[in-house]
Amino acid sequence: MKKIFSILAIALAVLAVSCQKDPVENTACVDMAGQWYVTMDGYYADGSEMLEDPFGLGQFLILTSNSAANIATEMILADEEDDSFWNFRCKVNADPATMTFSATDSENFSYEDCTVTVTGGKIVKGGAKTPSGQPADYIEFHILFSDDTYAPKGYWDDMFIHGYRYTGLAADE
């Protein structure tokens, strides 16, 4: 009986040690990374007026994350929902010190023959109020796609994406 308890104790000790996770270190863009509930608006080409939610999408999710290079000056910006906005995933230049980001003719990794230009990208800590009234980080940026069939027709110069960081609260979704 002692042998059985000894074997069980050893097995439990090995199991306990093997299940411990190594701590994950911060990534280079950790303060800028996250999920964001955003809305897309468009500006008329002459800048005279903003078109609020011209596609009728309402809120949708985008992601900001560290790139595989794990350098502070590079971040991934993506719309990961297949049927929501534009289906894009691109690298942007990031500055964690000022919480800003941008890109010029960045390759769209979601599909071929499209580049993405991002201007005026910024994240403001505590700069938004969620639908439940809670403070959250705010994100905004202008985005233009090389295959945008509306922009060449003069509908708008670019699209304005803005919103707040995902809070996990059902009232904010």
N, CA, C and O of each residue as an XYZ file, in Angstrom:
692
protein
N       0.820     -1.187      0.000
C       0.000      0.000      0.000
C       0.862      1.249      0.000
O       0.519      2.248     -0.633
N       2.022      1.192      0.736
C       2.927      2.337      0.765
C       3.471      2.629     -0.623
O       3.653      3.786     -1.004
N       3.731      1.552     -1.383
C       4.269      1.732     -2.734
C       3.256      2.449     -3.626
O       3.633      3.300     -4.431
N       2.001      2.117     -3.490
C       0.958      2.736     -4.311
C       0.882      4.236     -4.003
O       0.804      5.059     -4.916
N       0.906      4.588     -2.697
C       0.877      5.995     -2.313
C       2.122      6.737     -2.786
O       2.040      7.893     -3.200
N       3.248      6.089     -2.726
C       4.502      6.694     -3.181
C       4.447      6.953     -4.695
O       4.838      8.021     -5.167
N       3.966      5.977     -5.429
C       3.861      6.137     -6.882
C       2.865      7.238     -7.232
O       3.115      8.046     -8.127
N       1.734      7.269     -6.523
C       0.738      8.320     -6.756
C       1.305      9.700     -6.410
O       1.066     10.665     -7.136
N       2.039      9.797     -5.329
C       2.639     11.075     -4.925
C       3.641     11.548     -5.965
O       3.661     12.731     -6.306
N       4.461     10.661     -6.465
C       5.437     11.014     -7.505
C       4.714     11.439     -8.784
O       5.089     12.430     -9.412
N       3.681     10.692     -9.167
C       2.920     11.017    -10.386
C       2.253     12.387    -10.260
O       2.261     13.175    -11.206
N       1.682     12.667     -9.097
C       1.048     13.974     -8.875
C       2.073     15.101     -8.895
O       1.798     16.175     -9.431
N       3.231     14.877     -8.326
C       4.296     15.890     -8.329
C       4.752     16.182     -9.749
O       4.920     17.345    -10.117
N       4.956     15.146    -10.551
C       5.368     15.324    -11.949
C       4.273     16.056    -12.716
O       4.571     16.958    -13.498
N       3.022     15.687    -12.508
C       1.904     16.322    -13.182
C       1.808     17.801    -12.802
O       1.598     18.650    -13.668
N       1.960     18.109    -11.527
C       1.877     19.496    -11.063
C       2.977     20.358    -11.666
O       2.722     21.494    -12.065
N       4.185     19.839    -11.736
C       5.306     20.587    -12.296
C       5.130     20.771    -13.797
O       5.438     21.838    -14.327
N       4.642     19.751    -14.486
C       4.500     19.842    -15.943
C       3.365     20.762    -16.360
O       3.359     21.218    -17.503
N       2.419     21.055    -15.504
C       1.293     21.913    -15.851
C       1.543     23.386    -15.568
O       0.709     24.217    -15.928
N       2.643     23.736    -14.946
C       2.920     25.144    -14.672
C       3.266     25.858    -15.964
O       4.031     25.353    -16.785
N       2.684     27.057    -16.135
C       2.944     27.838    -17.339
C       4.110     28.776    -17.092
O       4.286     29.309    -15.996
N       4.896     28.962    -18.129
C       5.943     29.973    -18.052
C       5.283     31.334    -18.173
O       4.353     31.485    -18.965
N       5.722     32.321    -17.428
C       5.119     33.653    -17.535
C       5.380     34.238    -18.923
O       6.468     34.086    -19.478
N       4.355     34.916    -19.481
C       4.489     35.562    -20.777
C       5.014     36.974    -20.550
O       4.434     37.753    -19.793
N       6.095     37.282    -21.200
C       6.666     38.621    -21.083
C       5.866     39.590    -21.936
O       5.190     39.187    -22.882
N       5.946     40.875    -21.595
C       5.276     41.891    -22.401
C       5.850     41.921    -23.804
O       7.054     41.753    -24.000
N       4.988     42.134    -24.767
C       5.434     42.296    -26.136
C       5.710     43.771    -26.382
O       5.329     44.621    -25.577
N       6.351     44.066    -27.460
C       6.796     45.429    -27.738
C       5.647     46.434    -27.827
O       5.809     47.580    -27.408
N       4.503     46.038    -28.356
C       3.365     46.954    -28.530
C       2.216     46.631    -27.581
O       1.055     46.867    -27.918
N       2.515     46.104    -26.419
C       1.480     45.607    -25.510
C       0.441     46.677    -25.155
O      -0.742     46.348    -25.061
N       0.825     47.925    -24.957
C      -0.143     48.957    -24.586
C      -1.071     49.345    -25.735
O      -2.150     49.892    -25.509
N      -0.649     49.063    -26.965
C      -1.454     49.420    -28.127
C      -2.270     48.240    -28.659
O      -3.141     48.421    -29.509
N      -1.993     47.056    -28.168
C      -2.658     45.858    -28.672
C      -4.017     45.659    -28.013
O      -4.201     45.949    -26.831
N      -4.961     45.159    -28.798
C      -6.261     44.856    -28.225
C      -7.337     44.647    -29.268
O      -7.093     44.712    -30.472
N      -8.546     44.390    -28.764
C      -9.737     44.301    -29.596
C     -10.479     45.615    -29.441
O     -10.512     46.198    -28.358
N     -11.071     46.075    -30.526
C     -11.723     47.384    -30.527
C     -13.088     47.296    -31.191
O     -13.228     46.716    -32.268
N     -14.099     47.877    -30.541
C     -15.402     48.043    -31.178
C     -15.368     49.396    -31.874
O     -15.204     50.433    -31.230
N     -15.524     49.377    -33.190
C     -15.381     50.606    -33.966
C     -16.554     50.808    -34.922
O     -17.333     49.894    -35.191
N     -16.648     52.025    -35.417
C     -17.611     52.409    -36.435
C     -16.842     53.046    -37.578
O     -15.820     53.692    -37.347
N     -17.314     52.876    -38.811
C     -16.686     53.488    -39.967
C     -17.563     54.614    -40.479
O     -18.756     54.425    -40.718
N     -16.965     55.786    -40.645
C     -17.626     56.925    -41.273
C     -16.786     57.331    -42.467
O     -15.597     57.015    -42.522
N     -17.384     58.026    -43.424
C     -16.644     58.484    -44.595
C     -16.778     59.986    -44.741
O     -17.799     60.561    -44.364
N     -15.763     60.622    -45.281
C     -15.814     62.059    -45.550
C     -16.005     62.287    -47.036
O     -15.351     61.640    -47.854
N     -16.910     63.217    -47.400
C     -17.039     63.586    -48.810
C     -15.693     64.047    -49.332
O     -14.896     64.618    -48.587
N     -15.439     63.806    -50.594
C     -14.153     64.129    -51.196
C     -13.782     65.596    -51.026
O     -12.599     65.920    -50.921
N     -14.768     66.489    -50.998
C     -14.447     67.910    -50.817
C     -14.315     68.289    -49.340
O     -14.071     69.451    -49.016
N     -14.476     67.318    -48.452
C     -14.325     67.561    -47.017
C     -15.480     68.302    -46.386
O     -15.398     68.687    -45.220
N     -16.554     68.512    -47.125
C     -17.657     69.333    -46.635
C     -18.520     68.651    -45.583
O     -19.109     69.321    -44.735
N     -18.598     67.349    -45.627
C     -19.518     66.662    -44.732
C     -19.071     65.230    -44.502
O     -18.402     64.631    -45.344
N     -19.447     64.695    -43.360
C     -19.121     63.318    -43.041
C     -20.343     62.437    -43.273
O     -21.460     62.803    -42.907
N     -20.130     61.291    -43.873
C     -21.182     60.299    -44.052
C     -21.104     59.331    -42.876
O     -20.140     58.574    -42.763
N     -22.095     59.347    -42.010
C     -22.066     58.461    -40.847
C     -22.483     57.054    -41.250
O     -23.566     56.846    -41.797
N     -21.608     56.089    -40.972
C     -21.854     54.669    -41.211
C     -22.503     54.419    -42.570
O     -23.599     53.861    -42.626
N     -21.847     54.823    -43.683
C     -22.476     54.727    -45.006
C     -22.826     53.314    -45.459
O     -23.708     53.153    -46.303
N     -22.175     52.297    -44.934
C     -22.489     50.921    -45.313
C     -23.505     50.280    -44.368
O     -23.914     49.140    -44.589
N     -23.920     51.000    -43.313
C     -24.876     50.463    -42.359
C     -24.337     49.298    -41.552
O     -25.087     48.394    -41.184
N     -23.051     49.315    -41.276
C     -22.408     48.214    -40.555
C     -22.613     48.279    -39.054
O     -22.559     47.248    -38.383
N     -22.845     49.458    -38.514
C     -22.870     49.605    -37.063
C     -21.486     49.342    -36.518
O     -20.491     49.610    -37.192
N     -21.408     48.824    -35.313
C     -20.105     48.523    -34.718
C     -19.578     47.188    -35.226
O     -20.340     46.252    -35.467
N     -18.256     47.120    -35.384
C     -17.604     45.862    -35.734
C     -16.265     45.819    -35.024
O     -15.775     46.838    -34.539
N     -15.679     44.635    -34.967
C     -14.421     44.434    -34.249
C     -13.221     44.564    -35.177
O     -13.224     44.049    -36.295
N     -12.192     45.265    -34.692
C     -10.885     45.233    -35.331
C      -9.874     44.838    -34.262
O     -10.162     44.893    -33.066
N      -8.697     44.443    -34.707
C      -7.643     44.006    -33.800
C      -6.374     44.803    -34.054
O      -6.046     45.120    -35.197
N      -5.668     45.122    -32.987
C      -4.307     45.626    -33.077
C      -3.454     44.653    -32.288
O      -3.824     44.239    -31.189
N      -2.314     44.290    -32.850
C      -1.480     43.307    -32.175
C      -0.020     43.506    -32.534
O       0.326     44.218    -33.477
N       0.803     42.868    -31.768
C       2.233     42.857    -32.019
C       2.510     42.101    -33.315
O       1.808     41.143    -33.635
N       3.513     42.518    -34.048
C       3.898     41.759    -35.239
C       4.826     40.616    -34.819
O       5.285     40.570    -33.677
N       5.092     39.721    -35.725
C       5.967     38.591    -35.432
C       7.387     39.044    -35.103
O       8.118     38.349    -34.397
N       7.774     40.212    -35.617
C       9.120     40.728    -35.349
C       9.279     41.198    -33.900
O      10.402     41.345    -33.418
N       8.162     41.434    -33.203
C       8.176     41.887    -31.814
C       9.077     43.108    -31.613
O       9.939     43.136    -30.734
N       8.845     44.115    -32.461
C       9.556     45.388    -32.312
C       8.539     46.483    -32.043
O       7.419     46.440    -32.554
N       8.925     47.451    -31.251
C       8.002     48.492    -30.804
C       7.518     49.397    -31.932
O       6.503     50.076    -31.777
N       8.211     49.423    -33.049
C       7.853     50.333    -34.130
C       6.973     49.687    -35.200
O       6.780     50.258    -36.273
N       6.440     48.498    -34.911
C       5.642     47.783    -35.905
C       4.471     47.090    -35.230
O       4.630     46.477    -34.175
N       3.298     47.189    -35.838
C       2.090     46.603    -35.268
C       1.222     46.072    -36.406
O       1.320     46.538    -37.541
N       0.378     45.099    -36.095
C      -0.586     44.568    -37.059
C      -1.947     45.209    -36.773
O      -2.380     45.286    -35.623
N      -2.607     45.662    -37.829
C      -3.955     46.232    -37.757
C      -4.834     45.356    -38.629
O      -4.509     45.127    -39.794
N      -5.946     44.858    -38.087
C      -6.731     43.882    -38.840
C      -8.215     43.957    -38.530
O      -8.623     44.250    -37.407
N      -9.009     43.686    -39.557
C     -10.439     43.451    -39.438
C     -10.597     41.959    -39.657
O     -10.546     41.496    -40.797
N     -10.787     41.206    -38.601
C     -10.774     39.751    -38.694
C     -12.144     39.140    -38.962
O     -12.242     37.930    -39.165
N     -13.187     39.933    -38.969
C     -14.511     39.377    -39.229
C     -14.722     39.304    -40.736
O     -14.562     40.309    -41.429
N     -15.069     38.158    -41.244
C     -15.169     37.939    -42.688
C     -16.210     38.815    -43.381
O     -15.992     39.254    -44.511
N     -17.313     39.070    -42.732
C     -18.397     39.754    -43.429
C     -18.698     41.153    -42.878
O     -19.797     41.666    -43.091
N     -17.759     41.771    -42.185
C     -18.108     43.055    -41.595
C     -17.672     44.242    -42.435
O     -18.516     44.909    -43.033
N     -16.388     44.521    -42.498
C     -15.951     45.754    -43.123
C     -15.211     45.475    -44.425
O     -15.849     45.289    -45.461
N     -13.902     45.443    -44.398
C     -13.137     45.351    -45.637
C     -12.287     44.095    -45.729
O     -11.720     43.823    -46.787
N     -12.182     43.337    -44.679
C     -11.318     42.151    -44.648
C      -9.872     42.538    -44.947
O      -9.343     42.252    -46.022
N      -9.251     43.189    -43.979
C      -7.867     43.613    -44.159
C      -6.997     43.187    -42.987
O      -7.477     42.981    -41.872
N      -5.731     43.062    -43.264
C      -4.709     42.758    -42.266
C      -3.417     43.332    -42.830
O      -2.942     42.901    -43.881
N      -2.846     44.316    -42.116
C      -1.645     44.975    -42.633
C      -0.726     45.388    -41.481
O      -1.142     45.472    -40.325
N       0.531     45.640    -41.836
C       1.485     46.169    -40.864
C       1.406     47.686    -40.892
O       1.280     48.300    -41.951
N       1.482     48.274    -39.709
C       1.545     49.728    -39.599
C       2.770     50.103    -38.780
O       3.244     49.321    -37.956
N       3.269     51.293    -39.012
C       4.354     51.828    -38.195
C       3.738     52.312    -36.893
O       2.709     52.988    -36.906
N       4.350     51.974    -35.781
C       3.792     52.317    -34.471
C       4.808     53.080    -33.636
O       6.017     52.888    -33.765
N       4.290     53.947    -32.780
C       5.120     54.671    -31.820
C       4.453     54.545    -30.451
O       3.587     55.353    -30.116
N       4.839     53.547    -29.656
C       4.205     53.340    -28.354
C       4.351     54.533    -27.399
O       3.514     54.719    -26.516
N       5.388     55.331    -27.564
C       5.575     56.494    -26.684
C       4.463     57.525    -26.877
O       4.005     58.136    -25.911
N       4.030     57.716    -28.125
C       2.964     58.682    -28.410
C       1.630     58.003    -28.698
O       0.617     58.674    -28.892
N       1.630     56.657    -28.725
C       0.430     55.853    -29.001
C      -0.177     56.212    -30.367
O      -1.394     56.339    -30.502
N       0.694     56.372    -31.375
C       0.247     56.696    -32.724
C       0.696     55.611    -33.698
O       1.616     54.844    -33.413
N       0.031     55.561    -34.851
C       0.389     54.583    -35.873
C      -0.037     55.080    -37.253
O      -0.955     55.890    -37.381
N       0.652     54.577    -38.287
C       0.346     54.949    -39.668
C       0.976     53.934    -40.614
O       1.810     53.125    -40.207
N       0.568     53.986    -41.886
C       1.144     53.128    -42.918
C       0.879     53.759    -44.278
O      -0.157     54.391    -44.487
N       1.810     53.585    -45.192
C       1.631     54.044    -46.570
C       1.796     52.853    -47.499
O       2.851     52.220    -47.535
N       0.756     52.557    -48.239
C       0.762     51.448    -49.200
C       1.261     50.145    -48.591
O       2.095     49.453    -49.175
N       0.743     49.820    -47.415
C       1.091     48.569    -46.746
C       0.336     47.420    -47.412
O      -0.839     47.555    -47.753
N       1.016     46.300    -47.591
C       0.393     45.131    -48.208
C      -0.782     44.644    -47.362
O      -0.676     44.533    -46.141
N      -1.900     44.356    -48.023
C      -3.049     43.757    -47.355
C      -2.840     42.244    -47.376
O      -2.938     41.622    -48.434
N      -2.556     41.655    -46.235
C      -2.280     40.223    -46.156
C      -3.536     39.360    -46.276
O      -3.432     38.140    -46.400
N      -4.722     39.974    -46.240
C      -5.965     39.206    -46.334
C      -6.269     38.756    -47.751
O      -6.867     37.699    -47.955
N      -5.861     39.550    -48.730
C      -6.037     39.157    -50.127
C      -5.068     39.942    -50.998
O      -4.538     40.971    -50.578
N      -4.841     39.458    -52.198
C      -3.831     40.047    -53.087
C      -4.332     41.300    -53.792
O      -5.529     41.586    -53.811
N      -3.402     42.031    -54.363
C      -3.684     43.207    -55.192
C      -4.410     44.316    -54.446
O      -5.288     44.975    -55.002
N      -4.045     44.518    -53.199
C      -4.617     45.610    -52.422
C      -3.565     46.119    -51.451
O      -2.907     45.339    -50.763
N      -3.414     47.430    -51.405
C      -2.563     48.030    -50.381
C      -3.432     48.911    -49.498
O      -4.526     49.321    -49.885
N      -2.924     49.192    -48.308
C      -3.672     49.931    -47.301
C      -2.840     51.129    -46.850
O      -1.652     51.000    -46.555
N      -3.478     52.291    -46.802
C      -2.838     53.490    -46.264
C      -3.607     53.912    -45.019
O      -4.826     54.084    -45.058
N      -2.892     54.075    -43.924
C      -3.487     54.468    -42.645
C      -2.836     55.778    -42.207
O      -1.611     55.879    -42.144
N      -3.656     56.772    -41.909
C      -3.142     58.058    -41.432
C      -3.868     58.461    -40.158
O      -4.987     58.020    -39.897
N      -3.219     59.299    -39.376
C      -3.834     59.847    -38.172
C      -4.198     58.829    -37.119
O      -5.078     59.088    -36.298
N      -3.549     57.675    -37.115
C      -3.875     56.641    -36.144
C      -3.401     57.012    -34.754
O      -2.246     57.389    -34.559
N      -4.305     56.902    -33.784
C      -3.907     57.164    -32.402
C      -4.801     56.403    -31.435
O      -5.953     56.080    -31.721
N      -4.216     56.136    -30.289
C      -4.922     55.504    -29.178
C      -4.798     56.435    -27.993
O      -3.708     56.911    -27.676
N      -5.925     56.696    -27.334
C      -5.940     57.590    -26.180
C      -6.403     56.786    -24.966
O      -7.539     56.316    -24.917
N      -5.519     56.637    -23.999
C      -5.867     55.908    -22.768
C      -7.031     56.602    -22.060
O      -6.953     57.791    -21.748
N      -8.102     55.860    -21.810
C      -9.266     56.407    -21.101
C      -9.999     57.477    -21.886
O     -10.749     58.257    -21.299
N      -9.805     57.537    -23.198
C     -10.390     58.607    -24.002
C     -11.796     58.355    -24.511
O     -12.349     59.197    -25.218
N     -12.387     57.223    -24.174
C     -13.736     56.903    -24.651
C     -14.635     56.541    -23.490
O     -14.175     56.185    -22.406
N     -15.913     56.641    -23.739
C     -16.916     56.180    -22.786
C     -17.721     55.109    -23.509
O     -18.238     55.349    -24.600
N     -17.828     53.938    -22.912
C     -18.529     52.817    -23.520
C     -20.043     53.001    -23.391
O     -20.487     53.868    -22.639
N     -20.845     52.206    -24.106
C     -22.295     52.299    -23.965
C     -22.783     52.118    -22.527
O     -23.821     52.663    -22.153
N     -22.039     51.354    -21.716
C     -22.441     51.170    -20.316
C     -21.999     52.338    -19.438
O     -22.298     52.372    -18.244
N     -21.288     53.294    -20.032
C     -20.848     54.468    -19.283
C     -19.469     54.345    -18.658
O     -19.016     55.256    -17.965
N     -18.800     53.228    -18.898
C     -17.478     53.004    -18.321
C     -16.394     53.639    -19.197
O     -16.548     53.713    -20.416
N     -15.302     54.097    -18.583
C     -14.202     54.622    -19.393
C     -13.450     53.481    -20.080
O     -13.338     52.378    -19.544
N     -12.945     53.766    -21.262
C     -12.159     52.788    -22.015
C     -11.185     53.543    -22.909
O     -11.327     54.747    -23.124
N     -10.204     52.830    -23.421
C      -9.263     53.445    -24.353
C      -9.988     53.726    -25.666
O     -10.909     53.006    -26.050
N      -9.556     54.786    -26.346
C     -10.162     55.241    -27.600
C      -9.180     55.023    -28.743
O      -7.977     55.226    -28.573
N      -9.676     54.615    -29.896
C      -8.848     54.467    -31.093
C      -9.500     55.216    -32.244
O     -10.724     55.252    -32.367
N      -8.654     55.820    -33.093
C      -9.153     56.419    -34.320
C      -8.060     56.386    -35.375
O      -6.872     56.439    -35.060
N      -8.482     56.297    -36.639
C      -7.554     56.381    -37.757
C      -8.347     56.553    -39.051
O      -9.525     56.203    -39.126
N      -7.681     57.094    -40.057
C      -8.227     57.198    -41.398
C      -7.606     56.066    -42.209
O      -6.425     55.757    -42.045
N      -8.393     55.453    -43.077
C      -7.893     54.324    -43.844
C      -8.385     54.418    -45.284
O      -9.517     54.828    -45.539
N      -7.532     54.039    -46.207
C      -7.874     54.025    -47.617
C      -7.299     52.769    -48.242
O      -6.151     52.406    -47.985
N      -8.105     52.104    -49.067
C      -7.704     50.866    -49.729
C      -7.482     51.134    -51.213
O      -8.251     51.865    -51.837
N      -6.446     50.551    -51.771
C      -6.138     50.798    -53.182
C      -7.223     50.258    -54.111
O      -7.340     50.719    -55.247
N      -8.012     49.295    -53.654
C      -9.079     48.742    -54.492
C     -10.461     49.289    -54.125
O     -11.476     48.678    -54.459
N     -10.504     50.426    -53.446
C     -11.763     51.059    -53.061
C     -12.428     51.636    -54.312
O     -11.912     52.584    -54.904
N     -13.555     51.081    -54.713
C     -14.245     51.555    -55.914
C     -15.091     52.797    -55.665
O     -15.538     53.435    -56.618
N     -15.318     53.151    -54.410
C     -16.096     54.347    -54.102
C     -15.231     55.598    -54.150
O     -15.664     56.629    -54.664
N     -14.008     55.520    -53.617
C     -13.137     56.697    -53.535
C     -12.854     57.313    -54.905
O     -12.947     58.534    -55.032
N     -12.516     56.540    -55.930
C     -12.228     57.168    -57.226
C     -13.425     57.905    -57.825
O     -13.248     58.800    -58.651
N     -14.631     57.540    -57.420
C     -15.823     58.191    -57.945
C     -16.145     59.478    -57.191
O     -17.144     60.134    -57.488
N     -15.308     59.849    -56.214
C     -15.512     61.103    -55.503
C     -16.431     61.031    -54.302
O     -16.817     62.061    -53.750
N     -16.790     59.804    -53.886
C     -17.669     59.704    -52.727
C     -16.971     60.156    -51.450
O     -17.567     60.834    -50.613
N     -15.713     59.777    -51.308
C     -14.964     60.191    -50.129
C     -13.473     60.110    -50.388
O     -13.010     59.417    -51.294
N     -12.746     60.831    -49.572
C     -11.282     60.777    -49.633
C     -10.764     59.570    -48.875
O      -9.846     58.884    -49.325
N     -11.350     59.323    -47.744
C     -10.932     58.191    -46.924
C     -12.057     57.805    -45.990
O     -13.102     58.453    -45.937
N     -11.821     56.744    -45.262
C     -12.787     56.283    -44.279
C     -12.211     56.542    -42.890
O     -11.015     56.367    -42.662
N     -13.057     56.953    -41.986
C     -12.651     57.286    -40.627
C     -13.166     56.200    -39.698
O     -14.375     56.012    -39.559
N     -12.244     55.489    -39.064
C     -12.584     54.418    -38.123
C     -12.351     54.954    -36.713
O     -11.305     55.540    -36.433
N     -13.320     54.755    -35.832
C     -13.173     55.243    -34.458
C     -13.997     54.380    -33.513
O     -15.050     53.860    -33.883
N     -13.501     54.236    -32.282
C     -14.231     53.434    -31.315
C     -13.484     53.256    -30.016
O     -12.616     54.058    -29.675
N     -13.819     52.209    -29.293
C     -13.280     51.988    -27.954
C     -12.792     50.551    -27.795
O     -13.189     49.641    -28.523
N     -11.910     50.392    -26.807
C     -11.340     49.075    -26.518
C     -12.407     48.154    -25.924
O     -13.198     48.566    -25.076
N     -12.415     46.917    -26.378
C     -13.312     45.879    -25.876
C     -13.154     45.756    -24.362
O     -12.037     45.654    -23.856
N     -14.265     45.767    -23.651
C     -14.211     45.712    -22.187
C     -14.564     44.332    -21.618
O     -14.234     44.032    -20.470
N     -15.229     43.502    -22.410
C     -15.664     42.211    -21.907
C     -17.036     42.275    -21.250
O     -17.587     41.242    -20.868
N     -17.591     43.467    -21.113
C     -18.910     43.622    -20.507
C     -19.990     43.487    -21.578
O     -19.897     44.114    -22.634
N     -21.009     42.677    -21.313
C     -22.071     42.459    -22.293
C     -22.770     43.766    -22.674
O     -23.209     43.919    -23.814
N     -22.876     44.689    -21.754
C     -23.527     45.966    -22.025
C     -22.762     46.823    -23.022
O     -23.327     47.767    -23.573
N     -21.491     46.521    -23.267
C     -20.673     47.313    -24.189
C     -20.546     46.679    -25.564
O     -19.876     47.232    -26.436
N     -21.174     45.537    -25.773
C     -21.074     44.861    -27.071
C     -22.226     45.220    -27.964
O     -22.303     44.741    -29.095
